[in-house]
């Protein structure tokens, strides 16, 4: 499955996204609060019902992001790996251990990343070239069978915040 993540140019925060499939059907919306210390973002389904809340952890050495359910329960943490030659991000599910459950590697310059679980590729992103438009923050997200779609979308949107703002 291939989804297209398109940044809404006319949004007040300049970080809102819409996520479409190849038929143009909306799957998700990302709404951002304009003046939030934590950089709060809310991922919503096609009916605009909140699925998860994503926010920066304050007072952290690295730019960690926490993703919580709409009820406030911590689901996972996204943390850039320090001292890596290529951008590497670890994703920790709330399963009690400190080993990354997912990791992301890729190219910051080319806007392309692969999301892995163990050594299996779960999803891949690439930059969507929008020649002649104002919007250059659009991505294709290829999600492979067995992957959690909302988790992959949340990781991709967090990477956009980490590396492209």
Secondary structure, DSSP 8 states (H G I E B T S, - for coil): -EEEEEE-TT-SSS--EEEE-TTS-EEEEEEE-TT-TT--EEEEETT--EEEEEEE-SS-SS--EEEEETTS-EEEEEEE-TT-SSEEEEEEESSS-SS-SEEEEEETTTTEEEEEETTEEEEEEEE---TTSS---EEEEEE-TT--HHHHHHHHHHHHHHHH-
